[in-house]
Structure formats: C-alpha cells, structure tokens
Amino acid sequence: MELVYTGKTKNVYKLEDGNYLLKFKDDVTGENGVFDPGANTVGLSIEGAGKAGLRLTTFFFEKINEKGIPTHFVSADIDNNTMTVLPATLFGQGVEVICRYRAVGSFLKRYGRYVTEGQELDAYVEVTLKDDDRNDPLITDDGLAMLGIMTLEEYKTLTELTKKIGAVVKEELAKKGLELYDIKFEFGRVGEDKHIALIDEISGGNMRAFKGPEYIEPLKLEQLMLNE
C-alpha cells in the first residue's frame, strides 16, 4: 500500500487495484481538549474513537447505499480500523457541506442576532472550503462556480444529496430517541461519469446529536446506535 495522505482523523492509502484504503485514527477535531465536529484542528485523542467512527460510518453508508444514494463505500474491516473506498476527485482542494437542523455552533455565533440557541432550522445547507489556514471559509454557489470549483448544476445536486442523506441519518437517530442538530459531509466526483457521491465518513465526530437536553459524545453515540 502507498500512503498518499495523512489526515487529522484518518490516513489514506492507495491499493493495487486502484481503490483506496482509509485507516481511522483515535484523533478527533476540537479546540482546547474539547470535541467540536466543526473545528479544523485535532483537539484530542479518544481511545477507541477510530473503531467507533468506522462502525458507525459503515452502518450509515450501508443504509444510504440501500436507498440508491451514491457513495464511495466498498467495504469495511472493523478489526483493522480500515475502510475500502472507490477513488474520488475532490472539488478544488476539498469542500465540506453542513446540514443544520438546529441553531448551534458556528451558525449561532454568526447569526445570533436573528436566532435563538437551539432554534429549529429546515435542513439548512452550508458549504465551506477546506482550508485550515483560513478557518474553512463559507462560500456561496456563485462563488464556487466563479472559482471553477463546481458548476451551479453540481451545487444543486450536492445540496439535494445533502438533504437526502441528512434525512436518513436523522431518521436512524430518531429510532434511538436521539435528535440530530447538525452534520458535516464531504462529497467528490466518482467513476468515469464523474457523478457526485458521498465520500469520507459519517460518524459521531461529524455530527452533533442530543438526547433531550443532553449532548451525546461520539463514542456514546456509536454505543447507543449499535449496541442497544
């Protein structure tokens, strides 16, 4: 295997058959030792976080694939903390797409004059550029098109997929009495036709979930979703 990328929460290897292998780590994003799915730095390391993230990611990718929504997921090896995926081309240097159901986190910081904490949102979609040096700036559909990162049609598809996938995750959490406040996705172009597909992971480290007023930490989220 050839190591092609060392990430904050996982490493990426190229396989001989052209597919890629993602190796999940125990590092999670946050600041000052506090977990934050929206942060762009590693804040802490939680033992077992990598395996928990992979288990939950596998669970969600299989649900999403069953519904015919395109992803890069091929298979997972839980014991070795690895996931095999199809090759994907990033949009620019990478974009992150956030789907918000409650006004919390950076959304509340920006728009607190107009919303109250925890106010319901109707699957509000935001796109940010992956750029640690510039704190992952927000960008509009027009901006993405003008900079040649994606077309307006691709943006529309990406938004539609985000809402569909977010709904799947939200529904599965609701079955366990949990509420999804927000979730972060990544997308890329996959296959010869370069269709837009969900890539990366869907784990507790990518979302905020609550049980009533209680915030559910990533490891506990995985346990509640898969072990009960």
C-alpha positions as CSV (number, residue, x, y, z in Angstrom):
1,M,0.0,0.0,0.0
2,E,1.1,3.5,-0.8
3,L,0.4,6.3,1.8
4,V,-1.0,9.2,-0.2
5,Y,-2.4,11.4,2.5
6,T,-2.1,11.9,6.3
7,G,-5.2,13.5,7.7
8,K,-6.4,14.8,11.0
9,T,-8.6,11.8,11.8
10,K,-7.5,9.2,9.2
11,N,-4.8,8.2,6.8
12,V,-5.4,7.4,3.1
13,Y,-3.6,4.6,1.2
14,K,-3.7,3.6,-2.5
15,L,-4.4,0.0,-3.2
16,E,-3.0,-2.0,-6.1
17,D,-6.5,-2.4,-7.7
18,G,-7.0,1.4,-7.9
19,N,-9.2,1.7,-4.9
20,Y,-8.2,3.4,-1.6
21,L,-8.0,2.4,2.0
22,L,-8.9,4.7,4.8
23,K,-7.3,4.0,8.2
24,F,-9.3,5.5,11.0
25,K,-7.4,7.1,14.0
26,D,-8.4,7.9,17.5
27,D,-7.9,11.6,17.0
28,V,-11.0,13.9,16.8
29,T,-11.4,17.5,15.9
30,G,-11.8,20.2,18.6
31,E,-10.2,23.0,20.5
32,N,-8.5,23.1,23.9
33,G,-9.3,19.5,24.6
34,V,-13.0,19.9,23.8
35,F,-14.6,18.0,20.9
36,D,-16.1,20.1,18.2
37,P,-17.2,18.5,14.9
38,G,-16.9,21.8,13.1
39,A,-13.3,22.5,14.2
40,N,-10.5,22.3,11.7
41,T,-7.8,21.1,14.2
42,V,-7.2,18.0,16.2
43,G,-8.3,18.8,19.7
44,L,-7.9,15.5,21.5
45,S,-7.5,11.8,21.2
46,I,-10.1,9.4,22.4
47,E,-9.2,5.7,22.8
48,G,-11.5,3.6,20.6
49,A,-12.8,6.7,18.6
50,G,-11.4,5.3,15.3
51,K,-13.1,1.9,15.6
52,A,-16.3,3.6,16.8
53,G,-16.2,6.0,13.9
54,L,-15.7,3.2,11.4
55,R,-18.5,1.1,12.8
56,L,-21.0,4.0,12.7
57,T,-19.7,5.0,9.2
58,T,-20.2,1.5,7.9
59,F,-23.7,1.4,9.4
60,F,-24.8,4.6,7.7
61,F,-23.1,4.0,4.4
62,E,-24.8,0.7,4.1
63,K,-28.2,2.3,4.8
64,I,-27.5,5.1,2.3
65,N,-26.3,2.6,-0.4
66,E,-29.5,0.6,0.1
67,K,-31.5,3.7,-0.8
68,G,-29.6,4.1,-4.1
69,I,-27.8,7.2,-3.0
70,P,-24.3,7.3,-4.5
71,T,-21.3,6.9,-2.1
72,H,-17.7,5.8,-2.4
73,F,-18.1,3.0,0.1
74,V,-17.0,-0.5,-0.9
75,S,-16.3,-2.5,2.3
76,A,-15.0,-2.2,5.9
77,D,-12.6,-4.1,8.1
78,I,-13.7,-3.2,11.6
79,D,-10.9,-5.2,13.4
80,N,-8.2,-3.3,11.5
81,N,-10.0,0.2,11.6
82,T,-10.0,0.3,7.8
83,M,-12.5,1.1,5.0
84,T,-12.1,0.4,1.3
85,V,-13.5,3.1,-1.0
86,L,-13.7,4.0,-4.6
87,P,-11.3,6.7,-6.0
88,A,-12.8,10.1,-5.9
89,T,-11.8,13.5,-7.2
90,L,-12.2,16.4,-4.8
91,F,-14.0,19.7,-5.6
92,G,-11.0,22.1,-5.6
93,Q,-8.9,21.3,-2.6
94,G,-12.0,19.8,-0.9
95,V,-15.3,21.2,0.4
96,E,-17.3,20.4,3.5
97,V,-21.1,20.5,3.5
98,I,-23.0,21.1,6.7
99,C,-26.7,20.3,7.1
100,R,-28.2,22.1,10.1
101,Y,-31.5,21.3,11.9
102,R,-30.8,23.4,15.0
103,A,-29.1,26.8,15.5
104,V,-25.9,25.8,17.4
105,G,-22.2,26.1,17.0
106,S,-20.7,28.4,14.3
107,F,-24.2,29.1,12.9
108,L,-25.3,30.6,16.2
109,K,-22.1,32.6,16.5
110,R,-22.7,34.1,13.1
111,Y,-26.4,34.7,13.2
112,G,-27.1,35.0,16.9
113,R,-28.8,38.4,16.3
114,Y,-31.5,36.7,14.3
115,V,-31.9,33.3,16.0
116,T,-32.1,31.8,19.5
117,E,-29.9,28.9,20.6
118,G,-31.3,25.6,19.5
119,Q,-33.9,27.2,17.2
120,E,-35.2,24.8,14.6
121,L,-33.8,25.0,11.1
122,D,-35.2,23.4,8.0
123,A,-32.2,21.3,6.8
124,Y,-30.2,24.5,6.2
125,V,-27.2,23.7,3.9
126,E,-23.8,25.5,4.1
127,V,-20.7,24.9,2.1
128,T,-17.2,25.7,3.3
129,L,-13.8,25.4,1.6
130,K,-11.4,23.0,3.3
131,D,-8.6,25.5,4.2
132,D,-7.2,25.3,7.8
133,D,-5.1,28.5,7.3
134,R,-8.3,30.5,6.5
135,N,-10.5,28.7,9.0
136,D,-12.6,26.9,6.4
137,P,-14.4,29.9,4.9
138,L,-18.0,29.8,3.9
139,I,-18.7,30.1,0.1
140,T,-21.8,30.6,-2.0
141,D,-22.9,28.6,-5.0
142,D,-22.0,31.6,-7.3
143,G,-18.6,31.8,-5.6
144,L,-18.0,28.1,-6.2
145,A,-18.9,28.4,-9.9
146,M,-16.8,31.6,-10.4
147,L,-13.7,30.0,-8.9
148,G,-14.2,26.8,-11.0
149,I,-14.6,24.6,-8.0
150,M,-18.0,23.2,-9.1
151,T,-20.8,24.2,-11.5
152,L,-24.1,25.6,-10.4
153,E,-25.7,22.3,-11.5
154,E,-23.3,20.3,-9.4
155,Y,-24.1,22.6,-6.4
156,K,-27.8,21.9,-6.8
157,T,-27.1,18.1,-6.9
158,L,-24.8,18.4,-3.9
159,T,-27.5,20.3,-1.9
160,E,-30.2,17.7,-2.8
161,L,-27.9,14.8,-1.8
162,T,-27.0,16.5,1.4
163,K,-30.7,16.9,2.4
164,K,-31.5,13.2,1.4
165,I,-28.5,11.8,3.3
166,G,-29.1,14.1,6.3
167,A,-32.7,12.8,6.4
168,V,-31.5,9.2,6.5
169,V,-29.1,9.9,9.4
170,K,-31.8,11.9,11.3
171,E,-34.3,9.1,10.9
172,E,-31.9,6.5,12.2
173,L,-31.0,8.6,15.2
174,A,-34.7,9.2,15.9
175,K,-35.3,5.5,16.2
176,K,-33.0,5.5,19.2
177,G,-34.6,8.6,20.7
178,L,-31.8,10.9,19.6
179,E,-32.1,14.2,17.7
180,L,-29.6,15.3,15.1
181,Y,-28.7,19.0,15.4
182,D,-26.2,19.2,12.6
183,I,-23.9,17.0,10.5
184,K,-21.0,17.6,8.2
185,F,-20.5,15.7,4.9
186,E,-17.9,15.6,2.2
187,F,-18.5,14.9,-1.5
188,G,-16.4,14.1,-4.6
189,R,-16.7,13.1,-8.2
190,V,-16.6,9.3,-8.6
191,G,-16.5,6.9,-11.5
192,E,-15.9,7.5,-15.2
193,D,-19.0,9.7,-15.4
194,K,-17.8,11.8,-12.5
195,H,-21.1,11.6,-10.7
196,I,-21.3,13.3,-7.3
197,A,-21.1,10.8,-4.4
198,L,-20.7,11.0,-0.6
199,I,-17.1,10.4,0.5
200,D,-15.1,10.3,3.7
201,E,-17.1,9.2,6.8
202,I,-20.4,9.6,8.8
203,S,-19.5,9.2,12.4
204,G,-20.1,10.8,15.8
205,G,-17.2,13.1,15.0
206,N,-19.1,14.6,12.1
207,M,-22.3,15.5,13.9
208,R,-24.0,16.9,17.0
209,A,-26.6,14.6,18.4
210,F,-28.7,15.1,21.6
211,K,-31.0,13.0,23.8
212,G,-33.3,15.6,25.2
213,P,-31.0,18.3,26.6
214,E,-28.0,16.0,26.8
215,Y,-25.3,16.2,24.2
216,I,-24.1,12.8,23.2
217,E,-20.3,12.3,22.8
218,P,-19.1,10.4,19.7
219,L,-18.2,7.2,21.5
220,K,-21.5,7.1,23.4
221,L,-23.4,7.8,20.1
222,E,-21.9,4.8,18.5
223,Q,-22.8,2.7,21.5
224,L,-26.4,4.0,21.6
225,M,-26.8,3.4,17.8
226,L,-25.3,0.0,17.5
227,N,-25.2,-1.8,20.9
228,E,-28.7,-1.4,22.3
